[in-house]
Amino acid sequence: MRGGTRVTWALGVVAAVLPLAACGSGTGAAGGSVLSSSWGDPQNPLEPANTNEVQGGKVLDMVFRGLKRYDPRTGKAENMLAERIDSPDSQNYTITVKNGWKFSNGEPVTAKSFVDAWNYGASLKNNQKNAYFFGYIEGYDKVHPESGRQTADTLSGLRVTGPRTFTVRLNQKFSSFPDTLGYAAFAPLPRAFFTHHAAWLDKPVGNGPYTIESYTKGAQMYLKKWDGYPGPDKARNDGVTLMVYTDNNTAYTDVLAGNLDLVDDIPASQLKNVKSDLNGRYINTPAGIIQTIAFPYYDKAWDTDGARKVRTGLSMAINRAQITKTLFRGTRTPATDWTSPVLGTDGGFKAGLCGRACEYHPAEARKLVQEGGGLPGGQVRITYNADMGSHKEWVDAVCNSINNALGNDRACVGNPVGTFADFRNQISQHKMTGPFRAGWQMDYPLIQNFLQPLYYTNASSNDGKWSDKRFDGLVDRANAETDKARAIGLFQEAEGVVRDNMAAIPLWYQNGSAGYTDRLHDVALNPFSVPVYDEIKVG
């Protein structure tokens, strides 16, 4: 149950910067093998249940470890602090926490560390942006009611049964629930978070391989290797200095000059030269990210049988192959379903599920739009935020493709909104009058995460308010299914309902991209397109 702000994956990370000579030279803020990396200020304080955008997530991934961790190569959910997660029925779970784990302040990590953190995250009074992740746990309707009148402080489905054991009762069967527990919202929290909250926010304390040593908003954050970290994935460098930029072109040129070690978002304008510029120190790897065009189904003009044909026609009017090749130079791949190839076929990805509807067929596109009664209002205006990423370029390219296919150079135009905040406010207030850009970066590598949060009736990120009873029923059945293959089959059947209605137009899967200096070795991006900082070696 994902939040709509996950579309911030396109954030242009970088800006006017402080001099970076210290970081670039390898001395860093703490001396030794410290690397510097491009970054953007987090949107919210770094509370695990209150961070749902990429930049803050990078920090949480270094500072915290949860019950599960997603393998940085495969994305598979593997036990980290969880010794065991048992369930007789996919609704009642008993969780045993490994012994020997502690927070960087020396406090042991116990079952209570998780239960207290989850209760805090779920509570309406704490206003945590990731509260809905606890929505499967029994009692959520009391601690976070839609009415706004909270009648309980803790989730009735959570109970500490021993120093290292606790039980979880869900309000419905969810066989994949354990695999969601690697997401940052489920991280444990030390007592200091509750007893000295303001001080903790100034300098968060976690249980991951790094500790936060300093942070200057708008400039940099320095994270130091924690020598006492008890986990198997100890940092292979002395620390990471995250440098704030607002223009990724500046970050890129700083890498070329040796003033920055790593940029993890190569600007589109540099893609033609990046391989030669960096002498092969360039990463372009698939990530769990998909770009789509969403529709406002609360506007009845878009919620008719005719509009369904129009939506499908618009999809067939978009030449994905040409746009991804010429604009994005292979860092995007035309989408043929609504998930991501990083899931793999055994995880639910089904190449070609969209069929002809996601292929470029201009004659058929014109026919479908005409049969559907024409474009609502006579013109498609694709709304996007103009302050980050390359949204203007790709929206213009999509509109040019639609205009060419429909034989009308004003059939589609871009509709820029000045800032991401204003764009999101208009979406959340249901003020969209036509299609709008939507992006999704997976929270955890499950097909469920690409479908339920976006298309289930009244789901957390169903911004267009699309609703289909058959889709909902199939998702409920898939969640309750204990056999993985059968569950995936049901999810794919639900995805077929999305396809048949063209609930949203899938455009392309986004790769993660990065470039780095010759100071760094073993640089990789995980399936979430985030650098695996703890594996990077310096020198």
C-alpha positions in Angstrom: 0.0 0.0 0.0 2.3 2.6 -1.4 2.1 6.4 -1.2 1.8 8.6 -4.3 5.0 10.5 -3.7 7.0 7.6 -4.9 7.0 9.3 -8.2 9.9 11.4 -6.9 12.3 8.8 -8.4 12.9 11.4 -11.1 14.3 14.0 -8.7 17.1 15.9 -10.3 19.6 15.4 -7.5 22.0 18.3 -7.4 22.8 22.0 -7.3 25.1 24.8 -6.3 27.5 23.0 -4.2 30.1 23.6 -1.5 33.7 23.0 -2.6 34.2 19.3 -2.9 38.0 19.0 -2.9 38.1 17.3 0.5 35.7 14.6 -0.5 37.1 14.2 -4.0 40.6 13.7 -2.6 39.5 10.8 -0.4 40.2 12.5 2.9 36.5 13.1 3.4 34.9 14.6 6.5 36.4 11.9 8.8 39.6 11.1 7.0 40.4 7.8 5.3 38.5 6.2 2.4 35.4 8.3 2.3 33.5 8.6 -0.9 31.3 11.5 -2.1 28.0 11.0 -3.9 25.3 13.2 -5.3 22.1 13.5 -3.3 19.1 15.7 -2.6 17.7 16.9 0.7 15.1 14.5 2.1 11.5 15.7 1.9 10.7 14.8 5.6 12.6 14.0 8.8 14.3 10.7 8.6 11.8 8.7 10.6 11.5 5.3 8.9 7.7 5.5 8.7 7.8 9.1 7.5 10.1 8.7 4.5 8.6 7.7 1.2 10.9 9.3 -1.3 14.2 8.2 -2.8 16.7 10.7 -1.3 15.6 10.0 2.3 15.4 6.3 1.5 19.1 6.2 0.5 20.0 7.3 4.0 17.6 4.9 5.8 19.1 2.1 3.8 22.5 2.9 5.2 21.4 3.6 8.8 18.8 0.9 9.4 18.4 -2.9 9.0 15.1 -4.6 9.3 13.7 -8.1 9.6 14.3 -8.7 5.9 16.8 -7.2 3.4 16.4 -7.2 -0.3 19.4 -8.8 -2.0 21.3 -6.0 -3.8 21.7 -8.2 -6.9 18.5 -10.1 -7.2 16.1 -8.1 -5.0 15.0 -11.3 -3.2 13.8 -10.8 0.3 16.2 -12.5 2.7 16.2 -12.7 6.5 18.3 -10.0 8.2 17.2 -9.5 11.8 14.6 -12.1 11.4 15.6 -15.5 12.7 12.3 -17.0 11.8 8.9 -15.9 10.5 6.3 -18.6 11.0 2.6 -18.7 10.0 0.1 -21.6 10.0 -2.5 -19.7 7.9 -1.0 -16.6 6.2 -2.8 -14.4 8.6 -1.2 -15.1 12.0 2.6 -14.7 12.2 5.1 -15.4 14.9 8.4 -13.5 14.4 11.7 -14.3 16.2 14.4 -11.6 16.2 18.0 -12.7 16.0 20.1 -12.4 19.1 23.2 -10.1 19.2 21.8 -7.1 17.2 22.1 -3.7 18.7 21.6 0.0 17.8 24.7 2.2 17.3 24.1 3.7 20.8 24.5 0.2 22.3 20.9 -0.6 23.0 19.9 -4.2 22.1 17.4 -4.6 19.3 14.4 -6.6 20.7 10.9 -7.6 19.7 9.7 -4.5 21.5 11.9 -2.3 19.2 9.8 -3.5 16.3 6.4 -3.4 17.9 6.9 0.1 19.4 8.1 1.4 16.0 5.2 -0.2 14.1 2.6 1.2 16.6 4.2 4.7 16.3 4.2 4.5 12.5 0.6 3.4 12.3 -0.9 6.0 14.7 -2.9 8.8 13.1 -1.6 11.3 15.7 2.0 10.8 14.5 1.0 11.7 10.9 3.6 9.3 9.3 3.5 9.2 5.5 4.0 5.4 5.5 1.3 4.7 8.0 -0.7 2.7 5.4 2.0 0.0 5.3 0.6 -1.2 8.6 -2.9 -1.3 7.2 -2.9 -5.1 6.9 -2.4 -5.4 10.7 -5.5 -6.0 12.8 -6.6 -2.8 14.6 -5.4 -0.3 12.0 -8.9 0.9 11.6 -8.8 2.0 15.2 -5.4 3.6 15.3 -5.7 5.2 11.9 -9.4 5.6 11.1 -10.7 7.3 8.0 -13.0 9.3 10.2 -10.0 11.0 11.9 -11.2 10.0 15.4 -8.5 7.7 16.8 -9.9 5.2 19.3 -6.8 3.2 20.1 -3.1 4.0 20.5 -1.7 0.6 19.6 -2.5 -2.1 17.0 -4.5 -4.9 18.5 -2.8 -7.3 16.0 0.7 -6.8 17.6 1.8 -8.5 20.8 5.3 -8.9 22.3 5.6 -12.4 23.6 9.2 -12.5 24.7 12.5 -10.5 24.5 13.0 -11.7 20.9 9.5 -12.8 19.8 6.3 -11.1 18.8 3.1 -12.0 17.0 1.3 -10.3 14.2 -2.3 -10.9 13.3 -3.5 -9.4 9.9 -7.0 -8.4 9.1 -6.9 -10.5 6.0 -4.7 -13.3 4.6 -1.6 -12.0 3.0 0.9 -14.8 2.2 3.6 -12.4 1.0 3.5 -10.3 4.1 7.0 -11.5 5.3 8.5 -10.3 2.0 7.3 -6.7 2.6 9.3 -6.5 5.9 12.5 -5.3 4.3 10.9 -1.9 3.5 12.2 0.9 5.7 8.8 1.6 7.3 9.2 -1.7 9.2 12.6 -0.8 10.7 13.1 -1.1 14.5 13.6 2.0 16.6 15.6 2.6 19.9 14.0 4.0 23.1 15.7 7.3 22.4 13.4 7.8 19.5 10.5 8.0 21.9 12.1 9.5 25.0 14.2 12.2 23.3 12.4 12.6 20.0 13.7 16.0 19.0 17.3 15.1 19.7 16.9 11.9 17.8 15.6 13.8 14.8 18.6 16.0 14.9 20.9 13.0 14.8 19.0 9.7 14.0 20.3 6.5 15.7 19.8 3.3 13.8 21.2 -0.2 13.6 22.7 -0.2 10.1 26.4 -0.2 8.9 26.6 3.6 9.0 25.9 6.3 11.5 24.9 9.9 10.7 27.7 12.2 11.9 26.5 15.5 10.6 24.0 17.1 8.3 23.8 20.6 6.9 20.6 21.1 5.0 21.2 22.3 1.4 24.8 21.3 1.6 25.8 17.8 2.7 25.3 14.8 5.0 28.2 12.8 6.3 27.7 9.2 7.2 30.5 7.3 9.0 31.2 3.6 9.0 30.0 2.0 12.2 32.8 -0.2 13.4 30.6 -2.0 15.9 28.0 -3.0 13.3 27.0 -6.7 14.0 25.6 -7.5 10.6 27.3 -9.5 7.8 27.2 -6.6 5.3 29.8 -4.3 7.0 30.8 -1.2 5.1 33.9 -1.6 2.9 34.7 2.1 3.0 35.2 4.6 5.9 32.1 6.6 5.1 29.9 8.4 2.6 29.5 12.2 2.1 26.2 12.9 0.4 26.4 16.2 -1.5 23.3 18.2 -2.2 22.7 19.1 -5.8 19.6 20.5 -7.6 21.0 20.0 -11.2 22.3 16.6 -12.1 24.3 18.1 -15.0 26.4 19.9 -12.4 26.9 16.7 -10.5 28.0 15.0 -13.7 30.5 17.6 -14.6 31.9 17.5 -11.0 32.5 13.7 -11.5 34.3 14.5 -14.7 36.5 17.0 -12.9 37.2 14.7 -10.0 35.4 16.9 -7.5 32.7 14.3 -6.9 33.1 10.5 -6.8 29.6 9.2 -7.8 26.6 10.6 -9.6 23.6 8.2 -9.5 21.4 9.9 -12.1 23.0 10.5 -15.5 21.2 13.4 -17.2 19.6 12.6 -20.6 21.6 15.3 -22.3 24.9 13.5 -21.3 23.9 10.0 -22.3 25.4 10.3 -25.8 28.9 10.9 -24.3 28.8 9.1 -21.0 30.7 6.0 -22.0 33.6 7.9 -23.5 33.6 10.6 -20.9 33.9 8.1 -18.0 36.0 5.5 -19.8 33.6 2.7 -19.0 32.9 3.8 -15.4 29.2 3.9 -16.3 26.3 1.7 -15.0 23.1 1.2 -16.9 21.1 -1.5 -15.2 17.4 -2.5 -15.0 15.5 -1.1 -11.9 12.0 -1.6 -10.5 10.7 1.6 -11.9 7.9 2.1 -14.5 6.6 5.4 -16.1 2.9 5.6 -16.9 0.2 8.0 -17.8 -2.7 8.0 -15.4 -6.3 9.3 -15.8 -8.7 11.1 -13.6 -11.6 8.7 -13.3 -13.4 11.1 -11.0 -13.9 13.1 -14.2 -16.8 11.2 -15.9 -15.6 12.1 -19.3 -12.7 9.6 -18.8 -14.9 7.0 -17.1 -17.1 5.7 -20.0 -16.9 2.7 -22.4 -16.0 5.1 -25.1 -13.2 6.6 -23.0 -11.8 3.1 -22.6 -11.4 2.9 -26.4 -9.8 6.3 -26.4 -7.3 5.4 -23.7 -6.3 2.3 -25.7 -6.1 4.3 -28.8 -3.8 6.8 -27.2 -1.5 4.0 -26.0 -1.3 2.6 -29.5 -0.4 6.1 -30.8 2.8 6.3 -28.7 6.0 5.1 -30.4 7.8 3.8 -27.3 10.6 2.2 -29.2 11.6 5.5 -30.9 11.3 7.7 -27.8 13.4 5.4 -25.6 16.0 5.0 -28.3 16.4 8.7 -29.4 15.6 10.5 -26.2 16.8 8.1 -23.5 19.4 6.3 -25.5 18.7 2.8 -24.1 18.2 3.9 -20.4 14.5 3.1 -20.8 12.9 0.0 -22.2 9.4 0.1 -23.8 6.9 -1.3 -21.3 4.9 -4.3 -22.3 3.1 -4.8 -19.0 2.4 -2.8 -15.8 5.2 -4.2 -13.5 8.9 -4.5 -14.1 11.4 -7.0 -15.6 13.4 -7.0 -12.4 10.7 -9.2 -10.8 11.6 -11.9 -13.2 9.2 -14.4 -14.7 9.1 -16.3 -11.4 8.1 -13.1 -9.6 5.2 -12.1 -11.8 6.7 -10.2 -14.7 5.0 -11.3 -18.0 6.6 -9.7 -21.1 4.0 -8.9 -23.7 1.0 -9.0 -21.4 -0.2 -5.7 -22.8 -0.1 -7.0 -26.3 -0.9 -4.8 -29.3 -2.3 -2.1 -27.0 1.3 -1.2 -26.1 2.6 -1.3 -29.6 2.7 1.5 -32.1 -0.2 1.1 -34.5 -1.2 4.6 -35.7 -4.1 3.5 -38.0 -5.7 1.4 -35.3 -5.1 4.2 -32.8 -7.1 6.7 -35.0 -9.9 4.1 -35.4 -10.2 3.5 -31.7 -10.2 7.2 -30.8 -12.9 7.8 -33.3 -15.0 4.8 -32.2 -14.7 6.1 -28.6 -16.3 9.4 -29.5 -13.1 11.4 -29.9 -10.8 13.0 -27.3 -12.7 14.3 -24.3 -12.8 18.1 -24.6 -11.2 17.7 -28.1 -7.6 17.7 -26.8 -5.4 15.7 -24.5 -3.4 17.8 -22.1 -0.8 15.7 -20.2 0.0 17.4 -16.9 3.5 17.1 -15.4 5.8 18.9 -13.0 8.4 21.0 -14.8 10.9 21.5 -12.0 12.8 18.2 -12.0 13.8 15.4 -14.3 13.3 15.4 -18.1 9.5 15.3 -18.0 9.0 18.1 -20.5 11.2 16.3 -23.1 9.4 13.0 -22.9 5.9 14.5 -22.6 6.6 16.6 -25.7 7.9 13.4 -27.5 4.8 11.5 -26.4 2.5 14.3 -27.7 4.4 14.5 -31.0 3.9 10.8 -31.5 0.1 11.0 -30.6 -0.3 14.0 -32.9 1.4 12.2 -35.8 -0.7 9.1 -35.3 -4.0 11.0 -35.1 -3.1 13.4 -37.9 -3.8 16.4 -35.7 -0.9 18.6 -34.5 -3.0 19.9 -31.6 -4.5 16.6 -30.4 -2.0 16.4 -27.5 -0.1 19.1 -25.6 2.0 19.2 -22.5 0.5 21.0 -19.4 3.4 21.9 -17.1 2.9 22.7 -13.4 5.7 24.7 -11.9 6.7 22.6 -8.9 6.5 19.0 -7.8 4.7 20.1 -4.7 2.0 21.9 -6.7 1.7 19.0 -9.0 1.1 16.6 -6.2 -1.3 18.9 -4.5 -3.5 19.1 -7.6 -3.4 15.3 -7.9 -4.3 14.7 -4.2 -7.1 17.3 -4.4 -8.5 15.5 -7.5 -8.1 18.6 -9.7 -6.7 16.8 -12.8 -8.9 17.4 -15.8 -7.0 15.1 -18.1 -4.1 12.5 -18.1 -1.1 13.2 -16.0 2.3 11.6 -15.5 2.7 8.9 -13.0 5.8 7.0 -11.9 6.3 4.0 -9.6 9.4 2.8 -8.0 8.8 -0.5 -6.2 8.8 -0.5 -2.4 9.5 -4.3 -2.4 10.0 -6.7 -5.2 6.5 -8.2 -5.4 4.0 -8.1 -8.3 1.5 -7.1 -5.6 3.3 -3.8 -5.0 3.0 -2.8 -8.7 -0.8 -3.5 -8.8 -2.6 -3.1 -5.5 -1.4 0.3 -4.3 -2.1 1.8 -7.7 -5.3 0.2 -9.0 -7.2 -1.3 -6.0 -10.3 0.6 -5.1 -9.4 3.6 -2.8 -5.8 2.3 -2.5 -3.1 4.6 -1.1 -1.7 5.6 -4.5 -4.7 5.1 -6.7 -4.5 8.8 -7.6 -7.0 8.6 -10.5 -9.6 6.7 -8.4 -10.0 3.9 -10.9 -12.2 1.1 -9.6 -13.0 -2.4 -10.8 -14.7 -5.1 -8.6 -13.2 -8.0 -10.6 -9.7 -6.6 -10.2 -10.2 -6.1 -6.4 -11.5 -9.7 -6.0 -8.6 -11.2 -7.9 -6.1 -9.2 -5.8 -7.9 -10.4 -2.6 -7.7 -14.0 -3.8 -4.0 -13.6 -4.8 -3.1 -12.2 -1.4 -4.8 -15.1 0.4 -3.2 -17.7 -1.8 -0.3 -19.6 -0.1 1.0 -21.2 -3.3 3.3 -18.7 -4.9 2.7 -19.8 -8.5 -1.1 -19.7 -8.1 -0.9 -16.3 -6.3 1.2 -14.9 -9.2 -1.3 -16.3 -11.7 -4.1 -14.5 -10.0 -2.1 -11.3 -9.9 -1.5 -11.6 -13.6 -5.1 -12.2 -14.2 -5.8 -9.0 -12.2 -3.2 -7.2 -14.4 -5.2 -8.4 -17.4 -8.2 -6.5 -16.1 -6.0 -3.4 -15.9 -4.9 -4.1 -19.5 -8.5 -4.6 -20.8 -9.5 -1.3 -19.4 -6.2 0.5 -20.1 -6.5 1.8 -16.5 -3.2 3.6 -17.0 -0.9 3.7 -20.1 2.4 2.0 -19.4 5.3 3.8 -21.2 8.6 2.4 -20.3 10.7 0.7 -17.6 13.5 2.9 -16.3 17.0 1.7 -15.8 19.2 2.9 -12.9 22.2 4.8 -14.2 25.4 6.0 -12.5 28.9 7.3 -13.3 31.9 7.4 -11.0 35.6 8.3 -10.8 38.6 5.9 -10.9 38.9 6.2 -7.1 35.9 3.9 -6.7 35.7 0.1 -7.2 32.9 -2.4 -6.9 30.2 0.2 -7.7 26.7 -1.2 -8.3 23.1 -0.2 -8.2 20.5 -2.4 -6.5 17.2 -3.2 -8.1 15.7 0.0 -6.6 18.3 2.0 -8.6 20.1 3.0 -5.4 23.9 2.7 -5.0 25.0 -0.2 -2.8 27.1 2.1 -0.8 28.4 -0.4 1.8 30.0 -2.5 -1.0 32.0 0.4 -2.6 35.7 0.4 -2.1 37.8 3.6 -2.3 41.4 3.9 -3.5 
